[in-house]
């Protein structure tokens, strides 16, 4: 992906109000002339589908949308495409009339935000930030952000969208199948999770078990400061990482204490281990 000045960047915009979409398109044309709006979504579900179809570099999401809201859509989009673990998910920009206390959640920089009504000057700053982040993808050593703070941000925003309800606690126990028996496994004893098409393998130092829960669900249910997603199909307990090295093909490989298996880091998550 080239991100040199003047190079076209593709985007999907999502807002349930047609006039808001038209206004955003017009303001973006002024603030970021080379940006190509390849599709418009009327809700979060459409946004997820259109991002999968068009593979844009950036997606503009209204936070408040019916059905699947912008944060829920972002959580799905941030997982990246199912058919290619090395394709990076798009940069996310939230378009929001959200209260100031919630906007503070963006200060860590994992995603950008623009307050409604979107002003040209603010969109120009967004264009500069997104271009810089896209350029950083060309060299993982320059990548300042990771998917871990993005997951933390989206979890926090999801809780703030429903202030009347307490956020669901992170999983402490995993109910898994070991042979013909069901076993309770403490989450902090898990070395890593690896998914295939139907099952997710739960690996501890002494037990290998199976659960019927995909990685994309576990990402939301496990503490992102403890379990890092390093591949579309892999979560690893950070406390068990023994080291990271590059193989003969230049891929980052994670070694874990207590188990011989080596875990591949996909390009989407290469920034987790800066300087490797």
C-alpha positions as CSV (number, residue, x, y, z in Angstrom):
1,X,0.0,0.0,0.0
2,X,1.5,3.4,-1.0
3,X,0.7,6.4,1.2
4,X,2.8,9.0,-0.5
5,X,1.3,12.5,-0.7
6,X,-1.3,12.7,-3.5
7,X,-1.8,8.9,-3.5
8,X,-5.5,7.9,-3.3
9,X,-6.7,6.4,-0.1
10,X,-10.0,4.5,-0.1
11,X,-12.6,4.9,2.5
12,X,-16.1,3.7,3.6
13,X,-18.3,6.0,5.5
14,X,-21.2,4.9,7.7
15,X,-24.1,7.0,9.2
16,X,-27.7,6.2,9.5
17,X,-28.7,9.8,8.4
18,X,-28.4,10.4,4.7
19,X,-27.8,14.2,5.2
20,X,-24.9,13.5,7.6
21,X,-23.3,11.1,5.0
22,X,-23.7,13.8,2.3
23,X,-22.2,16.5,4.5
24,X,-19.3,14.3,5.5
25,X,-18.6,13.3,1.9
26,X,-18.6,17.0,0.9
27,X,-16.4,18.1,3.8
28,X,-13.9,15.3,3.1
29,X,-13.7,16.3,-0.6
30,X,-12.5,19.7,0.6
31,X,-10.2,18.6,3.4
32,X,-8.8,15.4,1.8
33,X,-9.2,15.7,-2.0
34,X,-7.4,12.5,-2.9
35,X,-9.6,10.4,-0.6
36,X,-11.8,8.0,-2.5
37,X,-15.2,7.2,-0.9
38,X,-15.8,3.7,-2.3
39,X,-19.0,2.9,-0.4
40,X,-21.6,4.4,2.1
41,X,-23.3,2.4,4.8
42,X,-26.6,3.1,6.6
43,X,-25.8,1.1,9.7
44,X,-23.1,-0.9,11.4
45,X,-23.9,-4.2,9.8
46,X,-23.7,-2.7,6.3
47,X,-20.4,-1.1,7.3
48,X,-18.8,-4.4,8.3
49,X,-20.0,-6.0,5.0
50,X,-18.8,-3.1,2.8
51,X,-15.4,-3.0,4.5
52,X,-15.0,-6.8,3.9
53,X,-16.0,-6.2,0.3
54,X,-13.9,-3.2,-0.6
55,X,-10.9,-3.5,1.8
56,X,-10.6,0.3,2.4
57,X,-7.7,1.9,4.2
58,X,-9.9,4.0,6.5
59,X,-13.5,3.8,7.7
60,X,-15.6,6.6,9.1
61,X,-18.2,5.3,11.6
62,X,-21.0,7.1,13.3
63,X,-21.0,5.8,16.9
64,X,-24.8,6.0,17.3
65,X,-26.5,3.8,14.7
66,X,-29.4,1.4,15.0
67,X,-28.8,-2.3,15.3
68,X,-25.1,-2.7,15.2
69,X,-23.7,0.6,16.5
70,X,-20.4,2.1,15.4
71,X,-18.4,0.7,18.3
72,X,-19.7,-2.9,17.7
73,X,-19.0,-2.5,14.0
74,X,-15.5,-1.3,14.8
75,X,-14.8,-4.4,17.0
76,X,-15.7,-6.7,14.1
77,X,-13.7,-4.6,11.5
78,X,-10.6,-4.4,13.8
79,X,-10.4,-8.2,13.6
80,X,-9.4,-7.9,10.0
81,X,-10.6,-10.1,7.0
82,X,-11.2,-13.7,7.7
83,X,-9.6,-14.9,4.5
84,X,-6.2,-13.2,4.9
85,X,-4.5,-12.8,8.3
86,X,-1.8,-10.6,6.8
87,X,-4.2,-7.9,5.4
88,X,-4.3,-5.1,7.9
89,X,-7.7,-3.8,9.0
90,X,-8.5,-0.2,8.2
91,X,-7.8,2.8,10.3
92,X,-11.0,3.8,12.2
93,X,-12.4,7.3,12.6
94,X,-15.5,7.8,14.7
95,X,-17.9,10.5,13.8
96,X,-19.7,11.4,17.0
97,X,-21.8,13.9,18.9
98,X,-20.7,12.0,22.0
99,X,-20.3,13.7,25.4
100,X,-16.9,15.1,26.2
101,X,-16.2,12.5,28.9
102,X,-16.3,9.8,26.4
103,X,-14.3,11.6,23.8
104,X,-11.4,11.6,26.3
105,X,-11.1,7.9,25.7
106,X,-9.6,8.7,22.3
107,X,-6.6,10.5,23.7
108,X,-4.5,7.4,23.6
109,X,-4.6,7.6,19.8
110,X,-5.7,4.1,18.9
111,X,-8.5,5.6,16.7
112,X,-9.4,9.1,15.7
113,X,-12.7,10.9,16.2
114,X,-14.5,13.9,14.7
115,X,-17.3,15.7,16.5
116,X,-20.5,16.5,14.5
117,X,-20.9,18.6,12.5
118,X,-17.6,17.7,10.9
119,X,-15.5,20.8,10.1
120,X,-13.0,21.0,7.3
121,X,-10.1,22.1,9.6
122,X,-10.7,19.1,11.9
123,X,-11.0,16.7,9.0
124,X,-7.7,18.1,7.7
125,X,-6.0,17.1,11.0
126,X,-7.6,13.7,10.7
127,X,-6.3,13.3,7.1
128,X,-2.8,14.1,8.3
129,X,-3.0,11.6,11.2
130,X,-4.4,8.8,9.1
131,X,-1.8,9.3,6.3
132,X,0.9,9.2,9.0
133,X,-0.5,6.0,10.5
134,X,-0.8,4.4,7.1
135,X,2.8,5.4,6.2
136,X,4.0,3.9,9.5
137,X,2.6,0.5,8.4
138,X,5.2,0.4,5.7
139,X,7.9,0.0,8.5
140,X,6.7,-1.8,11.7
141,X,9.6,-0.3,13.6
142,X,7.9,3.1,13.1
143,X,4.4,1.9,14.1
144,X,3.4,3.8,17.3
145,X,0.1,2.1,17.9
146,X,-0.9,-1.5,18.4
147,X,-4.1,-3.5,18.2
148,X,-4.1,-3.9,22.0
149,X,-4.9,-0.3,22.9
150,X,-7.5,-0.3,20.1
151,X,-9.2,-3.3,21.8
152,X,-9.0,-1.5,25.1
153,X,-10.5,1.7,23.6
154,X,-13.4,-0.2,22.0
155,X,-14.1,-2.1,25.2
156,X,-14.3,1.2,27.1
157,X,-16.5,2.8,24.6
158,X,-18.9,-0.1,24.5
159,X,-19.3,0.3,28.3
160,X,-19.9,4.0,27.9
161,X,-22.5,3.5,25.3
162,X,-24.5,1.7,27.9
163,X,-23.8,3.7,31.1
164,X,-26.8,2.1,33.0
165,X,-25.3,-1.3,32.8
166,X,-22.0,-2.5,34.3
167,X,-19.5,-3.8,31.8
168,X,-19.2,-7.6,31.7
169,X,-16.3,-8.8,33.8
170,X,-13.4,-10.5,32.0
171,X,-13.5,-14.3,31.9
172,X,-11.9,-15.9,34.9
173,X,-12.7,-19.5,34.1
174,X,-12.9,-21.4,30.8
175,X,-15.3,-24.4,30.6
176,X,-13.7,-26.7,28.1
177,X,-13.8,-30.2,26.8
178,X,-10.9,-32.5,27.7
179,X,-11.7,-35.9,26.0
180,X,-15.2,-36.8,27.1
181,X,-15.1,-34.7,30.2
182,X,-15.8,-31.0,30.9
183,X,-13.0,-29.2,32.8
184,X,-12.9,-25.8,34.4
185,X,-9.6,-24.1,33.5
186,X,-8.5,-20.8,35.2
187,X,-8.0,-18.2,32.5
188,X,-4.6,-17.1,33.9
189,X,-3.3,-20.7,33.5
190,X,-3.9,-20.6,29.7
191,X,-0.8,-20.2,27.6
192,X,-2.6,-19.6,24.3
193,X,-5.8,-20.1,22.4
194,X,-5.7,-21.2,18.7
195,X,-8.8,-21.5,16.5
196,X,-9.6,-23.6,13.5
197,X,-12.9,-23.6,11.6
198,X,-15.0,-25.2,14.3
199,X,-13.1,-25.2,17.6
200,X,-10.7,-23.2,19.7
201,X,-7.9,-25.0,21.4
202,X,-7.2,-24.0,25.0
203,X,-3.6,-24.8,25.9
204,X,-2.1,-24.8,29.4
205,X,1.2,-26.2,30.5
206,X,-0.5,-29.5,31.3
207,X,-3.8,-29.6,29.5
208,X,-5.0,-29.3,25.9
209,X,-8.8,-28.7,25.7
210,X,-11.4,-27.5,23.2
211,X,-14.2,-24.9,23.3
212,X,-16.8,-23.9,20.7
213,X,-16.0,-20.2,20.9
214,X,-14.2,-18.2,18.2
215,X,-11.2,-16.0,18.8
216,X,-13.2,-12.9,17.8
217,X,-15.5,-13.5,20.8
218,X,-12.7,-14.4,23.2
219,X,-11.0,-11.1,22.3
220,X,-13.9,-9.2,23.9
221,X,-14.2,-11.5,26.9
222,X,-10.6,-11.7,28.0
223,X,-8.5,-9.0,29.6
224,X,-6.6,-7.4,26.6
225,X,-3.7,-6.5,28.9
226,X,-3.1,-10.1,29.6
227,X,-4.2,-11.8,26.4
228,X,-2.7,-10.3,23.2
229,X,-4.1,-11.2,19.8
230,X,-1.1,-12.0,17.6
231,X,-3.0,-13.5,14.7
232,X,-6.6,-13.7,13.4
233,X,-6.7,-17.2,15.0
234,X,-4.4,-16.8,18.0
235,X,-4.4,-15.2,21.5
236,X,-1.4,-15.6,23.7
237,X,-1.0,-14.9,27.5
238,X,1.6,-12.1,27.6
239,X,2.9,-13.4,30.9
240,X,4.0,-16.6,29.3
241,X,5.9,-15.2,26.4
242,X,9.5,-16.4,26.5
243,X,10.7,-14.6,23.5
244,X,10.1,-13.4,19.9
245,X,12.4,-14.2,16.9
246,X,12.2,-14.0,13.2
247,X,12.2,-17.1,11.0
248,X,14.0,-17.6,7.7
249,X,11.0,-15.9,5.9
250,X,11.1,-12.8,8.2
251,X,8.0,-13.7,10.2
252,X,7.9,-13.0,13.9
253,X,7.6,-16.2,15.9
254,X,6.5,-16.3,19.6
255,X,7.9,-18.8,22.0
256,X,5.9,-19.5,25.2
257,X,7.2,-20.9,28.5
258,X,5.8,-24.3,29.3
259,X,5.1,-25.5,25.8
260,X,7.2,-26.3,22.6
261,X,4.8,-24.9,20.1
262,X,5.8,-21.7,18.2
263,X,3.2,-19.1,17.4
264,X,3.2,-17.0,14.3
265,X,2.6,-13.3,14.5
266,X,0.6,-12.0,11.5
267,X,1.4,-8.7,9.8
268,X,-1.7,-7.1,11.3
269,X,-0.1,-7.5,14.8
270,X,3.6,-7.0,14.0
271,X,3.6,-3.7,15.8
272,X,3.1,-5.4,19.1
273,X,6.7,-6.4,19.2
274,X,8.5,-3.2,18.1
275,X,12.0,-3.2,17.0
276,X,12.0,-7.0,16.1
